[in-house]
Amino acid sequence: MTDATIQALSNIRDLTMVKWYIIPMMMIVMYIYTKEIKAARATGNWNVVFAGLTLFGVDFFNETWNGWVMHFTQHSAFWTTPGDTALRVMVGWNIEIIFMFLLAGIVYYHTLSESTNEKILGIPEKWFWAVGFSAFAVFVECLLNIGGHLVWEYPFWELSFKGLWLIFLFGYFHFFCAVILVISMKSMKNKIITLSIIYAVPTVMNILAFGFFGWNY
């Protein structure tokens, strides 16, 4: 295993790492969701809540398959986060990342106008912002990688033109594609079913991995 993987595994899910600052961070996330749910109950439009939960659910799946890569290769996940954190949940997932992705879908939704026909530079705005946010996320990830906070191991997932395209597509863009899919559905039932599937897949994967097979990632 790589040094970064060993370091990430050494204190994974270690509650002695917990720091007090995650308490106000958690309250901020809870406050935002409470406000959005209250507004959704008043208007009947739950899309902002679905956007937030959908993006986070896809990230949950991303981090799960990344952990499976680490287990099966016994070398490294595609990305690891071995650095300082208030709590490392998986080798590539920490509490700070979790809070960020819980809010990212809500931020994305609020960039959209009420009109579904709005365009920016001739591109439907929902796709314009999906590309824009994904590109910005890749830029931030590059800074984290340069600083050693987010470690990439494989030559096809690296700071290169080809690698950055893969990170753009499979690291972020499909998050927003999932959000667009869910909020574009007309039926509340279909939205709930889709969101349930998004969460069910990584949940079952992790139950199998941790509960039945005893893996650690």
PyMOL commands that place a pseudoatom at each C-alpha (Angstrom):
pseudoatom trace, name=CA, resn=MET, resi=1, chain=A, elem=C, hetatm=0, pos=[0.000, 0.000, 0.000]
pseudoatom trace, name=CA, resn=THR, resi=2, chain=A, elem=C, hetatm=0, pos=[1.073, 3.571, -0.629]
pseudoatom trace, name=CA, resn=ASP, resi=3, chain=A, elem=C, hetatm=0, pos=[2.222, 5.724, 2.277]
pseudoatom trace, name=CA, resn=ALA, resi=4, chain=A, elem=C, hetatm=0, pos=[-0.851, 7.918, 1.853]
pseudoatom trace, name=CA, resn=THR, resi=5, chain=A, elem=C, hetatm=0, pos=[-3.145, 4.885, 2.067]
pseudoatom trace, name=CA, resn=ILE, resi=6, chain=A, elem=C, hetatm=0, pos=[-1.437, 3.569, 5.183]
pseudoatom trace, name=CA, resn=GLN, resi=7, chain=A, elem=C, hetatm=0, pos=[-1.672, 6.989, 6.798]
pseudoatom trace, name=CA, resn=ALA, resi=8, chain=A, elem=C, hetatm=0, pos=[-5.358, 7.339, 5.895]
pseudoatom trace, name=CA, resn=LEU, resi=9, chain=A, elem=C, hetatm=0, pos=[-6.156, 3.880, 7.274]
pseudoatom trace, name=CA, resn=SER, resi=10, chain=A, elem=C, hetatm=0, pos=[-4.185, 4.379, 10.478]
pseudoatom trace, name=CA, resn=ASN, resi=11, chain=A, elem=C, hetatm=0, pos=[-6.754, 6.688, 12.061]
pseudoatom trace, name=CA, resn=ILE, resi=12, chain=A, elem=C, hetatm=0, pos=[-9.866, 6.025, 10.010]
pseudoatom trace, name=CA, resn=ARG, resi=13, chain=A, elem=C, hetatm=0, pos=[-13.130, 6.527, 11.915]
pseudoatom trace, name=CA, resn=ASP, resi=14, chain=A, elem=C, hetatm=0, pos=[-11.082, 7.347, 15.002]
pseudoatom trace, name=CA, resn=LEU, resi=15, chain=A, elem=C, hetatm=0, pos=[-13.315, 9.430, 17.283]
pseudoatom trace, name=CA, resn=THR, resi=16, chain=A, elem=C, hetatm=0, pos=[-10.315, 10.790, 19.160]
pseudoatom trace, name=CA, resn=MET, resi=17, chain=A, elem=C, hetatm=0, pos=[-9.664, 12.914, 16.061]
pseudoatom trace, name=CA, resn=VAL, resi=18, chain=A, elem=C, hetatm=0, pos=[-12.977, 14.764, 16.425]
pseudoatom trace, name=CA, resn=LYS, resi=19, chain=A, elem=C, hetatm=0, pos=[-12.551, 18.520, 16.794]
pseudoatom trace, name=CA, resn=TRP, resi=20, chain=A, elem=C, hetatm=0, pos=[-15.008, 20.992, 18.247]
pseudoatom trace, name=CA, resn=TYR, resi=21, chain=A, elem=C, hetatm=0, pos=[-15.337, 23.030, 15.064]
pseudoatom trace, name=CA, resn=ILE, resi=22, chain=A, elem=C, hetatm=0, pos=[-17.421, 20.325, 13.391]
pseudoatom trace, name=CA, resn=ILE, resi=23, chain=A, elem=C, hetatm=0, pos=[-20.273, 21.099, 15.819]
pseudoatom trace, name=CA, resn=PRO, resi=24, chain=A, elem=C, hetatm=0, pos=[-20.960, 24.617, 14.457]
pseudoatom trace, name=CA, resn=MET, resi=25, chain=A, elem=C, hetatm=0, pos=[-20.345, 23.302, 10.928]
pseudoatom trace, name=CA, resn=MET, resi=26, chain=A, elem=C, hetatm=0, pos=[-23.010, 20.660, 11.498]
pseudoatom trace, name=CA, resn=MET, resi=27, chain=A, elem=C, hetatm=0, pos=[-25.410, 23.271, 12.858]
pseudoatom trace, name=CA, resn=ILE, resi=28, chain=A, elem=C, hetatm=0, pos=[-24.884, 25.460, 9.795]
pseudoatom trace, name=CA, resn=VAL, resi=29, chain=A, elem=C, hetatm=0, pos=[-25.745, 22.536, 7.512]
pseudoatom trace, name=CA, resn=MET, resi=30, chain=A, elem=C, hetatm=0, pos=[-28.778, 21.687, 9.645]
pseudoatom trace, name=CA, resn=TYR, resi=31, chain=A, elem=C, hetatm=0, pos=[-29.912, 25.322, 9.638]
pseudoatom trace, name=CA, resn=ILE, resi=32, chain=A, elem=C, hetatm=0, pos=[-29.710, 25.564, 5.848]
pseudoatom trace, name=CA, resn=TYR, resi=33, chain=A, elem=C, hetatm=0, pos=[-31.648, 22.342, 5.328]
pseudoatom trace, name=CA, resn=THR, resi=34, chain=A, elem=C, hetatm=0, pos=[-34.245, 23.371, 7.913]
pseudoatom trace, name=CA, resn=LYS, resi=35, chain=A, elem=C, hetatm=0, pos=[-34.773, 26.695, 6.126]
pseudoatom trace, name=CA, resn=GLU, resi=36, chain=A, elem=C, hetatm=0, pos=[-35.037, 24.987, 2.741]
pseudoatom trace, name=CA, resn=ILE, resi=37, chain=A, elem=C, hetatm=0, pos=[-37.483, 22.361, 4.020]
pseudoatom trace, name=CA, resn=LYS, resi=38, chain=A, elem=C, hetatm=0, pos=[-39.603, 25.074, 5.631]
pseudoatom trace, name=CA, resn=ALA, resi=39, chain=A, elem=C, hetatm=0, pos=[-39.694, 26.999, 2.349]
pseudoatom trace, name=CA, resn=ALA, resi=40, chain=A, elem=C, hetatm=0, pos=[-40.466, 23.804, 0.410]
pseudoatom trace, name=CA, resn=ARG, resi=41, chain=A, elem=C, hetatm=0, pos=[-43.422, 23.026, 2.687]
pseudoatom trace, name=CA, resn=ALA, resi=42, chain=A, elem=C, hetatm=0, pos=[-44.786, 26.522, 2.067]
pseudoatom trace, name=CA, resn=THR, resi=43, chain=A, elem=C, hetatm=0, pos=[-44.340, 26.499, -1.710]
pseudoatom trace, name=CA, resn=GLY, resi=44, chain=A, elem=C, hetatm=0, pos=[-44.667, 22.820, -2.540]
pseudoatom trace, name=CA, resn=ASN, resi=45, chain=A, elem=C, hetatm=0, pos=[-41.394, 23.006, -4.485]
pseudoatom trace, name=CA, resn=TRP, resi=46, chain=A, elem=C, hetatm=0, pos=[-38.980, 20.474, -2.990]
pseudoatom trace, name=CA, resn=ASN, resi=47, chain=A, elem=C, hetatm=0, pos=[-36.412, 20.635, -5.788]
pseudoatom trace, name=CA, resn=VAL, resi=48, chain=A, elem=C, hetatm=0, pos=[-33.789, 22.468, -3.741]
pseudoatom trace, name=CA, resn=VAL, resi=49, chain=A, elem=C, hetatm=0, pos=[-33.895, 19.740, -1.082]
pseudoatom trace, name=CA, resn=PHE, resi=50, chain=A, elem=C, hetatm=0, pos=[-33.756, 17.043, -3.757]
pseudoatom trace, name=CA, resn=ALA, resi=51, chain=A, elem=C, hetatm=0, pos=[-30.799, 18.834, -5.367]
pseudoatom trace, name=CA, resn=GLY, resi=52, chain=A, elem=C, hetatm=0, pos=[-28.865, 18.855, -2.097]
pseudoatom trace, name=CA, resn=LEU, resi=53, chain=A, elem=C, hetatm=0, pos=[-29.596, 15.243, -1.223]
pseudoatom trace, name=CA, resn=THR, resi=54, chain=A, elem=C, hetatm=0, pos=[-29.036, 13.963, -4.753]
pseudoatom trace, name=CA, resn=LEU, resi=55, chain=A, elem=C, hetatm=0, pos=[-25.587, 15.466, -5.109]
pseudoatom trace, name=CA, resn=PHE, resi=56, chain=A, elem=C, hetatm=0, pos=[-24.531, 14.185, -1.714]
pseudoatom trace, name=CA, resn=GLY, resi=57, chain=A, elem=C, hetatm=0, pos=[-25.922, 10.729, -2.508]
pseudoatom trace, name=CA, resn=VAL, resi=58, chain=A, elem=C, hetatm=0, pos=[-23.878, 10.482, -5.682]
pseudoatom trace, name=CA, resn=ASP, resi=59, chain=A, elem=C, hetatm=0, pos=[-20.803, 11.541, -3.733]
pseudoatom trace, name=CA, resn=PHE, resi=60, chain=A, elem=C, hetatm=0, pos=[-21.590, 8.793, -1.190]
pseudoatom trace, name=CA, resn=PHE, resi=61, chain=A, elem=C, hetatm=0, pos=[-21.524, 6.295, -4.070]
pseudoatom trace, name=CA, resn=ASN, resi=62, chain=A, elem=C, hetatm=0, pos=[-18.318, 7.815, -5.456]
pseudoatom trace, name=CA, resn=GLU, resi=63, chain=A, elem=C, hetatm=0, pos=[-16.526, 7.478, -2.149]
pseudoatom trace, name=CA, resn=THR, resi=64, chain=A, elem=C, hetatm=0, pos=[-17.784, 3.921, -1.749]
pseudoatom trace, name=CA, resn=TRP, resi=65, chain=A, elem=C, hetatm=0, pos=[-16.487, 2.629, -5.075]
pseudoatom trace, name=CA, resn=ASN, resi=66, chain=A, elem=C, hetatm=0, pos=[-13.253, 4.508, -4.422]
pseudoatom trace, name=CA, resn=GLY, resi=67, chain=A, elem=C, hetatm=0, pos=[-12.909, 2.510, -1.200]
pseudoatom trace, name=CA, resn=TRP, resi=68, chain=A, elem=C, hetatm=0, pos=[-13.631, -0.715, -3.075]
pseudoatom trace, name=CA, resn=VAL, resi=69, chain=A, elem=C, hetatm=0, pos=[-10.783, 0.136, -5.470]
pseudoatom trace, name=CA, resn=MET, resi=70, chain=A, elem=C, hetatm=0, pos=[-8.449, 0.430, -2.483]
pseudoatom trace, name=CA, resn=HIS, resi=71, chain=A, elem=C, hetatm=0, pos=[-9.584, -2.912, -1.077]
pseudoatom trace, name=CA, resn=PHE, resi=72, chain=A, elem=C, hetatm=0, pos=[-9.278, -4.889, -4.303]
pseudoatom trace, name=CA, resn=THR, resi=73, chain=A, elem=C, hetatm=0, pos=[-5.950, -3.372, -5.378]
pseudoatom trace, name=CA, resn=GLN, resi=74, chain=A, elem=C, hetatm=0, pos=[-4.465, -3.384, -1.853]
pseudoatom trace, name=CA, resn=HIS, resi=75, chain=A, elem=C, hetatm=0, pos=[-2.434, -0.471, -3.198]
pseudoatom trace, name=CA, resn=SER, resi=76, chain=A, elem=C, hetatm=0, pos=[-4.447, 2.732, -3.257]
pseudoatom trace, name=CA, resn=ALA, resi=77, chain=A, elem=C, hetatm=0, pos=[-7.832, 4.220, -3.953]
pseudoatom trace, name=CA, resn=PHE, resi=78, chain=A, elem=C, hetatm=0, pos=[-8.108, 6.670, -6.837]
pseudoatom trace, name=CA, resn=TRP, resi=79, chain=A, elem=C, hetatm=0, pos=[-7.879, 9.443, -4.238]
pseudoatom trace, name=CA, resn=THR, resi=80, chain=A, elem=C, hetatm=0, pos=[-6.981, 9.429, -0.563]
pseudoatom trace, name=CA, resn=THR, resi=81, chain=A, elem=C, hetatm=0, pos=[-7.188, 12.147, 2.094]
pseudoatom trace, name=CA, resn=PRO, resi=82, chain=A, elem=C, hetatm=0, pos=[-4.428, 11.304, 4.579]
pseudoatom trace, name=CA, resn=GLY, resi=83, chain=A, elem=C, hetatm=0, pos=[-4.007, 14.785, 6.009]
pseudoatom trace, name=CA, resn=ASP, resi=84, chain=A, elem=C, hetatm=0, pos=[-5.371, 16.529, 9.071]
pseudoatom trace, name=CA, resn=THR, resi=85, chain=A, elem=C, hetatm=0, pos=[-9.138, 16.267, 9.568]
pseudoatom trace, name=CA, resn=ALA, resi=86, chain=A, elem=C, hetatm=0, pos=[-11.733, 16.316, 12.330]
pseudoatom trace, name=CA, resn=LEU, resi=87, chain=A, elem=C, hetatm=0, pos=[-12.853, 12.823, 11.271]
pseudoatom trace, name=CA, resn=ARG, resi=88, chain=A, elem=C, hetatm=0, pos=[-11.854, 10.530, 8.399]
pseudoatom trace, name=CA, resn=VAL, resi=89, chain=A, elem=C, hetatm=0, pos=[-14.832, 8.402, 7.371]
pseudoatom trace, name=CA, resn=MET, resi=90, chain=A, elem=C, hetatm=0, pos=[-13.241, 6.545, 4.441]
pseudoatom trace, name=CA, resn=VAL, resi=91, chain=A, elem=C, hetatm=0, pos=[-9.763, 6.672, 2.919]
pseudoatom trace, name=CA, resn=GLY, resi=92, chain=A, elem=C, hetatm=0, pos=[-10.872, 9.435, 0.555]
pseudoatom trace, name=CA, resn=TRP, resi=93, chain=A, elem=C, hetatm=0, pos=[-13.713, 10.959, 2.549]
pseudoatom trace, name=CA, resn=ASN, resi=94, chain=A, elem=C, hetatm=0, pos=[-13.626, 13.151, 5.628]
pseudoatom trace, name=CA, resn=ILE, resi=95, chain=A, elem=C, hetatm=0, pos=[-16.197, 15.113, 7.605]
pseudoatom trace, name=CA, resn=GLU, resi=96, chain=A, elem=C, hetatm=0, pos=[-15.230, 18.415, 5.978]
pseudoatom trace, name=CA, resn=ILE, resi=97, chain=A, elem=C, hetatm=0, pos=[-15.849, 16.959, 2.509]
pseudoatom trace, name=CA, resn=ILE, resi=98, chain=A, elem=C, hetatm=0, pos=[-19.173, 15.541, 3.708]
pseudoatom trace, name=CA, resn=PHE, resi=99, chain=A, elem=C, hetatm=0, pos=[-20.411, 18.924, 4.918]
pseudoatom trace, name=CA, resn=MET, resi=100, chain=A, elem=C, hetatm=0, pos=[-19.263, 20.551, 1.682]
pseudoatom trace, name=CA, resn=PHE, resi=101, chain=A, elem=C, hetatm=0, pos=[-21.128, 18.091, -0.547]
pseudoatom trace, name=CA, resn=LEU, resi=102, chain=A, elem=C, hetatm=0, pos=[-24.258, 18.331, 1.587]
pseudoatom trace, name=CA, resn=LEU, resi=103, chain=A, elem=C, hetatm=0, pos=[-24.382, 22.011, 0.610]
pseudoatom trace, name=CA, resn=ALA, resi=104, chain=A, elem=C, hetatm=0, pos=[-23.044, 21.897, -2.949]
pseudoatom trace, name=CA, resn=GLY, resi=105, chain=A, elem=C, hetatm=0, pos=[-26.324, 20.794, -4.535]
pseudoatom trace, name=CA, resn=ILE, resi=106, chain=A, elem=C, hetatm=0, pos=[-28.228, 23.551, -2.761]
pseudoatom trace, name=CA, resn=VAL, resi=107, chain=A, elem=C, hetatm=0, pos=[-25.724, 26.152, -3.942]
pseudoatom trace, name=CA, resn=TYR, resi=108, chain=A, elem=C, hetatm=0, pos=[-26.038, 24.806, -7.498]
pseudoatom trace, name=CA, resn=TYR, resi=109, chain=A, elem=C, hetatm=0, pos=[-29.833, 24.941, -7.390]
pseudoatom trace, name=CA, resn=HIS, resi=110, chain=A, elem=C, hetatm=0, pos=[-29.886, 28.544, -6.232]
pseudoatom trace, name=CA, resn=THR, resi=111, chain=A, elem=C, hetatm=0, pos=[-27.772, 29.632, -9.203]
pseudoatom trace, name=CA, resn=LEU, resi=112, chain=A, elem=C, hetatm=0, pos=[-30.635, 28.597, -11.502]
pseudoatom trace, name=CA, resn=SER, resi=113, chain=A, elem=C, hetatm=0, pos=[-33.346, 31.038, -12.480]
pseudoatom trace, name=CA, resn=GLU, resi=114, chain=A, elem=C, hetatm=0, pos=[-37.025, 30.196, -12.165]
pseudoatom trace, name=CA, resn=SER, resi=115, chain=A, elem=C, hetatm=0, pos=[-37.328, 30.004, -15.946]
pseudoatom trace, name=CA, resn=THR, resi=116, chain=A, elem=C, hetatm=0, pos=[-36.412, 26.628, -17.404]
pseudoatom trace, name=CA, resn=ASN, resi=117, chain=A, elem=C, hetatm=0, pos=[-35.645, 28.262, -20.760]
pseudoatom trace, name=CA, resn=GLU, resi=118, chain=A, elem=C, hetatm=0, pos=[-32.851, 30.530, -19.513]
pseudoatom trace, name=CA, resn=LYS, resi=119, chain=A, elem=C, hetatm=0, pos=[-29.552, 30.263, -21.390]
pseudoatom trace, name=CA, resn=ILE, resi=120, chain=A, elem=C, hetatm=0, pos=[-26.033, 31.540, -20.767]
pseudoatom trace, name=CA, resn=LEU, resi=121, chain=A, elem=C, hetatm=0, pos=[-23.748, 31.924, -23.782]
pseudoatom trace, name=CA, resn=GLY, resi=122, chain=A, elem=C, hetatm=0, pos=[-26.290, 29.919, -25.752]
pseudoatom trace, name=CA, resn=ILE, resi=123, chain=A, elem=C, hetatm=0, pos=[-26.131, 26.985, -23.317]
pseudoatom trace, name=CA, resn=PRO, resi=124, chain=A, elem=C, hetatm=0, pos=[-29.071, 26.002, -21.096]
pseudoatom trace, name=CA, resn=GLU, resi=125, chain=A, elem=C, hetatm=0, pos=[-28.151, 27.475, -17.744]
pseudoatom trace, name=CA, resn=LYS, resi=126, chain=A, elem=C, hetatm=0, pos=[-28.491, 24.204, -15.828]
pseudoatom trace, name=CA, resn=TRP, resi=127, chain=A, elem=C, hetatm=0, pos=[-25.774, 22.685, -18.032]
pseudoatom trace, name=CA, resn=PHE, resi=128, chain=A, elem=C, hetatm=0, pos=[-23.699, 25.861, -18.067]
pseudoatom trace, name=CA, resn=TRP, resi=129, chain=A, elem=C, hetatm=0, pos=[-23.537, 25.877, -14.281]
pseudoatom trace, name=CA, resn=ALA, resi=130, chain=A, elem=C, hetatm=0, pos=[-23.008, 22.114, -14.135]
pseudoatom trace, name=CA, resn=VAL, resi=131, chain=A, elem=C, hetatm=0, pos=[-19.899, 22.557, -16.260]
pseudoatom trace, name=CA, resn=GLY, resi=132, chain=A, elem=C, hetatm=0, pos=[-18.852, 25.679, -14.368]
pseudoatom trace, name=CA, resn=PHE, resi=133, chain=A, elem=C, hetatm=0, pos=[-19.145, 24.179, -10.908]
pseudoatom trace, name=CA, resn=SER, resi=134, chain=A, elem=C, hetatm=0, pos=[-17.451, 20.960, -12.028]
pseudoatom trace, name=CA, resn=ALA, resi=135, chain=A, elem=C, hetatm=0, pos=[-14.531, 22.901, -13.495]
pseudoatom trace, name=CA, resn=PHE, resi=136, chain=A, elem=C, hetatm=0, pos=[-14.231, 24.991, -10.328]
pseudoatom trace, name=CA, resn=ALA, resi=137, chain=A, elem=C, hetatm=0, pos=[-14.275, 21.828, -8.191]
pseudoatom trace, name=CA, resn=VAL, resi=138, chain=A, elem=C, hetatm=0, pos=[-11.465, 20.322, -10.283]
pseudoatom trace, name=CA, resn=PHE, resi=139, chain=A, elem=C, hetatm=0, pos=[-9.458, 23.530, -9.831]
pseudoatom trace, name=CA, resn=VAL, resi=140, chain=A, elem=C, hetatm=0, pos=[-9.889, 23.352, -6.047]
pseudoatom trace, name=CA, resn=GLU, resi=141, chain=A, elem=C, hetatm=0, pos=[-9.000, 19.656, -6.092]
pseudoatom trace, name=CA, resn=CYS, resi=142, chain=A, elem=C, hetatm=0, pos=[-5.779, 20.457, -7.958]
pseudoatom trace, name=CA, resn=LEU, resi=143, chain=A, elem=C, hetatm=0, pos=[-4.831, 22.933, -5.223]
pseudoatom trace, name=CA, resn=LEU, resi=144, chain=A, elem=C, hetatm=0, pos=[-5.572, 20.307, -2.566]
pseudoatom trace, name=CA, resn=ASN, resi=145, chain=A, elem=C, hetatm=0, pos=[-3.474, 17.780, -4.465]
pseudoatom trace, name=CA, resn=ILE, resi=146, chain=A, elem=C, hetatm=0, pos=[-0.558, 20.189, -4.816]
pseudoatom trace, name=CA, resn=GLY, resi=147, chain=A, elem=C, hetatm=0, pos=[-0.788, 20.862, -1.073]
pseudoatom trace, name=CA, resn=GLY, resi=148, chain=A, elem=C, hetatm=0, pos=[-0.719, 17.129, -0.309]
pseudoatom trace, name=CA, resn=HIS, resi=149, chain=A, elem=C, hetatm=0, pos=[-4.184, 17.078, 1.229]
pseudoatom trace, name=CA, resn=LEU, resi=150, chain=A, elem=C, hetatm=0, pos=[-5.745, 15.006, -1.555]
pseudoatom trace, name=CA, resn=VAL, resi=151, chain=A, elem=C, hetatm=0, pos=[-3.426, 12.356, -2.968]
pseudoatom trace, name=CA, resn=TRP, resi=152, chain=A, elem=C, hetatm=0, pos=[-3.739, 10.855, -6.462]
pseudoatom trace, name=CA, resn=GLU, resi=153, chain=A, elem=C, hetatm=0, pos=[-1.845, 7.667, -7.204]
pseudoatom trace, name=CA, resn=TYR, resi=154, chain=A, elem=C, hetatm=0, pos=[-2.710, 6.374, -10.660]
pseudoatom trace, name=CA, resn=PRO, resi=155, chain=A, elem=C, hetatm=0, pos=[-1.235, 7.808, -13.890]
pseudoatom trace, name=CA, resn=PHE, resi=156, chain=A, elem=C, hetatm=0, pos=[-4.671, 8.176, -15.517]
pseudoatom trace, name=CA, resn=TRP, resi=157, chain=A, elem=C, hetatm=0, pos=[-5.957, 10.162, -12.498]
pseudoatom trace, name=CA, resn=GLU, resi=158, chain=A, elem=C, hetatm=0, pos=[-3.389, 12.906, -12.156]
pseudoatom trace, name=CA, resn=LEU, resi=159, chain=A, elem=C, hetatm=0, pos=[-2.494, 16.526, -12.793]
pseudoatom trace, name=CA, resn=SER, resi=160, chain=A, elem=C, hetatm=0, pos=[-2.457, 16.218, -16.591]
pseudoatom trace, name=CA, resn=PHE, resi=161, chain=A, elem=C, hetatm=0, pos=[-4.851, 17.092, -19.400]
pseudoatom trace, name=CA, resn=LYS, resi=162, chain=A, elem=C, hetatm=0, pos=[-6.126, 13.519, -19.732]
pseudoatom trace, name=CA, resn=GLY, resi=163, chain=A, elem=C, hetatm=0, pos=[-6.284, 12.997, -15.983]
pseudoatom trace, name=CA, resn=LEU, resi=164, chain=A, elem=C, hetatm=0, pos=[-8.148, 16.235, -15.313]
pseudoatom trace, name=CA, resn=TRP, resi=165, chain=A, elem=C, hetatm=0, pos=[-10.803, 15.341, -17.880]
pseudoatom trace, name=CA, resn=LEU, resi=166, chain=A, elem=C, hetatm=0, pos=[-11.429, 12.065, -16.064]
pseudoatom trace, name=CA, resn=ILE, resi=167, chain=A, elem=C, hetatm=0, pos=[-11.614, 13.876, -12.731]
pseudoatom trace, name=CA, resn=PHE, resi=168, chain=A, elem=C, hetatm=0, pos=[-13.988, 16.421, -14.293]
pseudoatom trace, name=CA, resn=LEU, resi=169, chain=A, elem=C, hetatm=0, pos=[-16.317, 13.760, -15.722]
pseudoatom trace, name=CA, resn=PHE, resi=170, chain=A, elem=C, hetatm=0, pos=[-16.231, 11.052, -13.054]
pseudoatom trace, name=CA, resn=GLY, resi=171, chain=A, elem=C, hetatm=0, pos=[-15.303, 13.169, -10.069]
pseudoatom trace, name=CA, resn=TYR, resi=172, chain=A, elem=C, hetatm=0, pos=[-17.884, 15.943, -10.392]
pseudoatom trace, name=CA, resn=PHE, resi=173, chain=A, elem=C, hetatm=0, pos=[-19.852, 16.454, -13.599]
pseudoatom trace, name=CA, resn=HIS, resi=174, chain=A, elem=C, hetatm=0, pos=[-22.026, 13.380, -13.176]
pseudoatom trace, name=CA, resn=PHE, resi=175, chain=A, elem=C, hetatm=0, pos=[-23.028, 14.710, -9.738]
pseudoatom trace, name=CA, resn=PHE, resi=176, chain=A, elem=C, hetatm=0, pos=[-24.766, 17.618, -11.431]
pseudoatom trace, name=CA, resn=CYS, resi=177, chain=A, elem=C, hetatm=0, pos=[-26.152, 15.387, -14.178]
pseudoatom trace, name=CA, resn=ALA, resi=178, chain=A, elem=C, hetatm=0, pos=[-27.875, 13.386, -11.446]
pseudoatom trace, name=CA, resn=VAL, resi=179, chain=A, elem=C, hetatm=0, pos=[-29.242, 16.583, -9.884]
pseudoatom trace, name=CA, resn=ILE, resi=180, chain=A, elem=C, hetatm=0, pos=[-30.589, 17.762, -13.242]
pseudoatom trace, name=CA, resn=LEU, resi=181, chain=A, elem=C, hetatm=0, pos=[-32.186, 14.353, -13.813]
pseudoatom trace, name=CA, resn=VAL, resi=182, chain=A, elem=C, hetatm=0, pos=[-33.974, 14.369, -10.465]
pseudoatom trace, name=CA, resn=ILE, resi=183, chain=A, elem=C, hetatm=0, pos=[-35.193, 17.970, -10.404]
pseudoatom trace, name=CA, resn=SER, resi=184, chain=A, elem=C, hetatm=0, pos=[-36.384, 17.671, -14.019]
pseudoatom trace, name=CA, resn=MET, resi=185, chain=A, elem=C, hetatm=0, pos=[-38.763, 14.845, -13.155]
pseudoatom trace, name=CA, resn=LYS, resi=186, chain=A, elem=C, hetatm=0, pos=[-42.419, 15.845, -13.025]
pseudoatom trace, name=CA, resn=SER, resi=187, chain=A, elem=C, hetatm=0, pos=[-43.563, 13.272, -10.493]
pseudoatom trace, name=CA, resn=MET, resi=188, chain=A, elem=C, hetatm=0, pos=[-42.651, 13.528, -6.808]
pseudoatom trace, name=CA, resn=LYS, resi=189, chain=A, elem=C, hetatm=0, pos=[-42.909, 9.739, -6.654]
pseudoatom trace, name=CA, resn=ASN, resi=190, chain=A, elem=C, hetatm=0, pos=[-40.262, 9.315, -9.374]
pseudoatom trace, name=CA, resn=LYS, resi=191, chain=A, elem=C, hetatm=0, pos=[-37.976, 11.786, -7.632]
pseudoatom trace, name=CA, resn=ILE, resi=192, chain=A, elem=C, hetatm=0, pos=[-38.226, 9.879, -4.347]
pseudoatom trace, name=CA, resn=ILE, resi=193, chain=A, elem=C, hetatm=0, pos=[-37.685, 6.511, -6.066]
pseudoatom trace, name=CA, resn=THR, resi=194, chain=A, elem=C, hetatm=0, pos=[-34.623, 7.792, -7.919]
pseudoatom trace, name=CA, resn=LEU, resi=195, chain=A, elem=C, hetatm=0, pos=[-33.157, 9.355, -4.789]
pseudoatom trace, name=CA, resn=SER, resi=196, chain=A, elem=C, hetatm=0, pos=[-33.810, 6.141, -2.867]
pseudoatom trace, name=CA, resn=ILE, resi=197, chain=A, elem=C, hetatm=0, pos=[-31.908, 4.123, -5.473]
pseudoatom trace, name=CA, resn=ILE, resi=198, chain=A, elem=C, hetatm=0, pos=[-28.997, 6.576, -5.364]
pseudoatom trace, name=CA, resn=TYR, resi=199, chain=A, elem=C, hetatm=0, pos=[-28.660, 6.002, -1.621]
pseudoatom trace, name=CA, resn=ALA, resi=200, chain=A, elem=C, hetatm=0, pos=[-29.561, 2.311, -1.613]
pseudoatom trace, name=CA, resn=VAL, resi=201, chain=A, elem=C, hetatm=0, pos=[-26.672, 1.254, -3.876]
pseudoatom trace, name=CA, resn=PRO, resi=202, chain=A, elem=C, hetatm=0, pos=[-23.763, 2.605, -1.749]
pseudoatom trace, name=CA, resn=THR, resi=203, chain=A, elem=C, hetatm=0, pos=[-25.585, 1.677, 1.457]
pseudoatom trace, name=CA, resn=VAL, resi=204, chain=A, elem=C, hetatm=0, pos=[-25.817, -1.972, 0.383]
pseudoatom trace, name=CA, resn=MET, resi=205, chain=A, elem=C, hetatm=0, pos=[-22.211, -1.882, -0.852]
pseudoatom trace, name=CA, resn=ASN, resi=206, chain=A, elem=C, hetatm=0, pos=[-20.994, -0.652, 2.520]
pseudoatom trace, name=CA, resn=ILE, resi=207, chain=A, elem=C, hetatm=0, pos=[-23.131, -3.088, 4.504]
pseudoatom trace, name=CA, resn=LEU, resi=208, chain=A, elem=C, hetatm=0, pos=[-21.636, -5.932, 2.474]
pseudoatom trace, name=CA, resn=ALA, resi=209, chain=A, elem=C, hetatm=0, pos=[-18.100, -4.550, 2.764]
pseudoatom trace, name=CA, resn=PHE, resi=210, chain=A, elem=C, hetatm=0, pos=[-18.075, -3.749, 6.474]
pseudoatom trace, name=CA, resn=GLY, resi=211, chain=A, elem=C, hetatm=0, pos=[-20.743, -6.049, 7.845]
pseudoatom trace, name=CA, resn=PHE, resi=212, chain=A, elem=C, hetatm=0, pos=[-20.261, -9.270, 5.889]
pseudoatom trace, name=CA, resn=PHE, resi=213, chain=A, elem=C, hetatm=0, pos=[-16.756, -9.195, 4.445]
pseudoatom trace, name=CA, resn=GLY, resi=214, chain=A, elem=C, hetatm=0, pos=[-14.992, -7.193, 7.166]
pseudoatom trace, name=CA, resn=TRP, resi=215, chain=A, elem=C, hetatm=0, pos=[-13.209, -4.892, 4.736]
pseudoatom trace, name=CA, resn=ASN, resi=216, chain=A, elem=C, hetatm=0, pos=[-11.658, -1.655, 5.876]
pseudoatom trace, name=CA, resn=TYR, resi=217, chain=A, elem=C, hetatm=0, pos=[-11.482, 1.397, 3.640]
for i in range(1, 217): cmd.bond("trace and resi %d" % i, "trace and resi %d" % (i + 1))
show_as sticks, trace
zoom trace
